[in-house]
Amino acid sequence: MPPNASLADVVEHVKPGVVKIEVFDEQGDVIGLGSGFVFDRRGWVATNYHVLEEAVRAEAVFADGNRFPIQGYVALWREADLAVVQLGRTPSNLRVVRLSNDRNPKAGSAVFAIGHPHGYEFRVTRGIVNSVTTTDRLPEEVRESVRQRRTHGSTPPNHRWILHDADIEPGNSGGPLFNSRGEVIGINSWIDRRLTGGFAIHVDFLRMTVQQKRFPQVEPLQKYRQDTKRQALLRFAQLTAGAMQELIGRAESFRWHPTTPQQYEVLQEIAMLATALYALSHDEDLDMASRQRFRQGFQQIQQKLAQVRWPLQQRRRICHFALAPLGRVGGQREGLFCFVQVLRVRQSGEVYELTCRVQGSRNRVLYVLSPKAAQPEDHLLVLGMVMGHRIVQTPQGQRIFFPIVLGGALFRGVKQ
């Protein structure tokens, strides 16, 4: 690129080398979405490992709409949350982005990110470098947050992070952070909402991944697949159970009737907690005492909710707030606290798949996976966790994403 190229020109040049990564489970449902970029003509794509860790299969989608299967891992450094994957086929017009050689990007220098926050494809945001630091120099509470995000050991203490204020959200994970010349200086990995900023892994660690962690041959995605759903449930229950009384107290302070998105977030946390407690209370891999403790916590939430009255206006307001987590595609799991009407019921083994419609909505449909049966036309209060999305293709070729919710608690006959 010429040194005086505009941001628009730079974006136009590098955008064909950025991909959206869609992650699928055994049923073909989308359970994750992230970003990545092509950095080698052999069809190597860099991304975060956490984007792919639950993948049975995955696809890379380019800006022109063309899709290519991901064959497997070329290199993997799980502790650093970095993965290099091989495209099963490479497009004839493959665009490769350049990696920067700048070991210490200057604070205040211009950057931009391209990614797919909440499913909005190839969104461009810009900002500046705030600082470059290492894991061991982060504040203690931030280091703890990084540690909790890693399920495969601690992040290396010398791990270099580029802190920047380009707007990134869930769905940007694994995507490139560019300098003003269109060179990749980092891989966007996570956000700290207190700083309204993002953390990108320095691109040098991508080079180290290829040099030190490359496999002799391409390894299938399933070989390194992790059951992070159970890990997340267990971690959430253990971390949050001690704060359950505080959460319930906060909900009771507004009578369980949220009037702001911030108050609805309290109900989301309770829904996540109820989902975790219910699932773990039936987990045969846990000892009896642990299962009983989780069961008692779940029952306490049940008892509190049984005392609440839900006027029609309040149910509509809660359903309105629920449209936000239901509408976000990809990224982190979120709690769902919502009133639904059951449309269809299908049993698969010990699990019931309930096709539901959000009450008061004409076309907002979701799938609720529940160990409890329900009947068509039932009206339920669902406390659950948005786990992924099912793709339905219309006759016109449009792809529609329908949320899949792990239902921790279903309540019938709620008081009005």
Secondary structure, 3 states (H helix, E strand, C coil): CCCCCCHHHHHHHHHHHEEEEEEECCCCCEEEEEEEEEEECCCEEEECHHHHCCCCEEEEEECCCCEEEEEEEEEEECCCCEEEEEECCCCCCCCCCEECCCCCCCCCCEEEEEECHHHCCCEEEEEEEEEEEEHHHCCHHHHHHHHHHCCCCCCCCCCEEEEECCCCCCCCCCCEEEECCCEEEEEEEEEECCCCEEEEEECHHHHHHHHHCEEEEEECHHHHCCCHHHHHHHHHHHHHHHHHHHHHHHHHHCCCCCCCHHHHHHHHHHHHHHHHHHHHHCCCCCCHHHHHHHHHHHHHHHHHHHCCECCHHHHHHHHHHHHHHHHCCCCCCEEEEEEEEEEEEEEECCEEEEEEEECCCCCCEEEEEECCCCCCCCEEEEEEEEEEEEEEECCCCCEEEEEEEEEEEEEECCEC
